[in-house]
């Protein structure tokens, strides 16, 4: 039976075990020989990173053909208009590809951990949160999507992949689970506030 690690990746941690000259890596947080990341999460993004000790499960999670839903809480500059949310829901033309339709909704400011370093704050420009669920995972896709509809991303937290969630896992901490089958369930309600 394969195992999976659910890791709450802090901001600034690079998704690799080998040493890096500028950033802390997974080896600074996880001591689990034989586990490897299933997918990636950008250095300046936070939240759920999956690792597994099973090659087939790793391929299933990372392969875009399986289109596991990924839910993000996104702090953006500005207030999302109905038109911006509708564009995210339809799919956004990013030039090199058009995204699949996404689930997108306004999100009350969640009760979560502070980021280190904190986001930049502009005195006269408001910020807000949206919950965004996509079934792709192309390079910097969420940031590109929000920018395209006029909502630059300030903070990006992945909350869920398939039916695995970040719930109850503090930043820099991880939980190991045994799994039977790859996840297929729809995301839980992304509006539920959470503090690990």
C-alpha positions in Angstrom: 0.0 0.0 0.0 1.6 3.3 -1.0 2.0 6.2 1.4 1.6 9.9 0.8 2.9 12.8 2.8 0.8 16.0 3.0 3.3 18.9 3.6 2.4 22.5 4.3 5.1 24.1 2.4 6.1 27.5 3.7 6.8 30.5 1.5 10.4 30.5 0.2 10.9 26.7 0.4 12.0 25.2 -2.9 10.4 21.9 -4.0 13.5 19.7 -4.0 15.5 17.7 -1.4 19.0 18.6 -2.8 20.7 21.7 -1.3 20.0 25.1 -2.8 22.2 28.2 -2.6 19.4 30.6 -1.9 16.5 28.8 -0.4 15.6 26.2 2.2 14.5 22.9 0.7 12.3 19.9 1.6 15.2 18.4 3.4 15.0 21.2 6.0 11.5 20.0 6.9 11.0 16.4 5.9 13.0 13.4 7.0 11.4 10.6 5.0 13.8 8.6 2.8 12.2 7.2 -0.4 9.6 10.0 -0.7 9.6 12.3 -3.7 7.3 15.3 -4.6 4.3 14.5 -6.8 4.0 17.7 -8.7 5.5 21.1 -7.7 4.7 24.2 -5.9 6.5 27.5 -6.7 9.0 28.8 -4.2 6.8 31.9 -3.6 3.7 29.9 -3.1 2.6 28.1 0.1 0.4 25.2 1.1 -0.2 21.6 0.2 2.6 19.7 -1.5 2.1 16.0 -1.9 5.0 13.5 -1.7 4.8 9.7 -2.1 7.0 6.6 -2.0 5.2 5.0 -4.9 6.1 5.8 -8.5 2.7 4.9 -10.0 0.9 7.1 -7.5 3.5 9.9 -8.1 2.8 9.8 -11.8 -1.0 9.7 -11.3 -0.9 12.8 -9.1 1.5 14.8 -11.3 0.1 13.8 -14.7 -2.2 16.5 -16.0 -4.2 13.9 -17.9 -5.8 12.9 -14.6 -6.8 16.5 -13.9 -7.0 16.3 -10.1 -8.8 19.4 -8.9 -6.5 21.8 -7.0 -8.0 24.5 -4.8 -6.1 27.7 -4.0 -6.9 30.5 -1.7 -5.6 33.6 -3.5 -5.0 37.0 -2.0 -5.2 39.5 -4.8 -4.8 43.2 -5.3 -8.1 44.9 -5.9 -11.7 43.6 -5.5 -12.9 40.9 -7.8 -15.8 42.0 -10.0 -18.5 39.7 -11.2 -16.9 40.1 -14.7 -13.5 39.0 -13.5 -14.9 35.9 -11.7 -17.0 35.0 -14.8 -13.9 35.2 -16.9 -12.0 32.8 -14.6 -15.0 30.5 -14.6 -15.1 30.5 -18.5 -11.4 30.0 -19.0 -8.7 32.6 -19.6 -6.7 33.0 -22.8 -3.1 33.3 -21.5 -1.6 33.5 -25.0 0.2 30.2 -25.1 -3.0 28.3 -23.9 -6.5 28.9 -22.7 -7.3 27.6 -19.3 -10.1 25.1 -18.6 -13.1 26.5 -16.8 -12.4 27.0 -13.1 -14.5 27.3 -10.0 -14.0 30.9 -8.7 -15.7 32.8 -5.9 -15.1 35.5 -3.4 -13.6 34.4 -0.1 -13.9 36.2 3.2 -10.4 36.9 4.6 -9.4 33.4 6.0 -8.2 32.8 9.6 -4.7 31.5 8.6 -1.1 31.9 9.6 0.8 35.0 8.8 3.3 34.9 5.9 7.0 35.5 6.4 7.8 37.9 4.9 4.4 39.6 4.8 2.9 40.7 1.5 3.4 44.2 0.3 0.5 46.5 1.3 -0.5 49.5 -0.8 -2.1 52.2 1.2 -4.7 53.2 -1.3 -5.3 49.9 -3.1 -7.5 47.3 -1.3 -6.8 43.6 -1.3 -9.2 40.7 -1.2 -9.4 36.9 -1.4 -10.8 34.4 -3.9 -11.1 30.7 -3.8 -10.0 29.2 -7.2 -10.2 25.5 -8.2 -8.4 24.4 -11.4 -7.8 21.0 -13.0 -4.5 21.9 -14.6 -1.2 22.9 -13.1 0.9 24.8 -15.7 3.7 27.0 -14.7 2.5 29.9 -12.6 -1.0 29.4 -13.9 -3.0 30.8 -11.1 -0.9 34.0 -10.9 -1.2 34.4 -14.7 -5.0 33.9 -14.6 -5.6 36.4 -11.8 -3.3 39.0 -13.5 -5.1 38.5 -16.8 -8.4 39.5 -15.2 -6.9 42.5 -13.4 -6.3 41.0 -10.0 -2.5 40.6 -9.4 -1.8 37.8 -6.9 -0.2 38.9 -3.6 -0.3 35.6 -1.8 -1.1 32.1 -3.0 -1.9 29.1 -0.8 -2.8 25.7 -2.2 -5.4 24.2 0.1 -6.4 21.0 -1.6 -5.4 18.4 -4.2 -8.1 15.8 -5.1 -9.5 14.9 -1.7 -6.3 15.6 0.2 -6.5 18.8 2.2 -4.2 21.0 4.2 -6.6 21.0 7.1 -4.9 20.8 10.5 -1.3 20.9 9.2 0.8 23.9 10.4 3.3 25.6 8.1 6.5 23.5 7.8 4.7 20.4 9.3 3.6 17.2 7.5 1.4 14.2 7.9 1.9 10.7 6.4 -1.0 8.6 5.3 -1.5 5.2 3.7 -3.7 5.2 0.6 -5.6 2.6 -1.4 -6.6 4.4 -4.5 -5.8 7.7 -6.2 -8.2 10.5 -5.0 -11.2 11.4 -7.2 -13.5 13.3 -4.9 -14.6 16.9 -5.6 -13.0 19.6 -3.4 -14.6 20.4 -0.1 -16.1 23.8 0.5 -13.2 26.2 0.0 -14.8 28.9 2.1 -14.3 27.1 5.4 -11.7 29.1 7.5 -8.9 27.0 8.8 -6.0 27.6 11.3 -3.6 24.7 11.7 
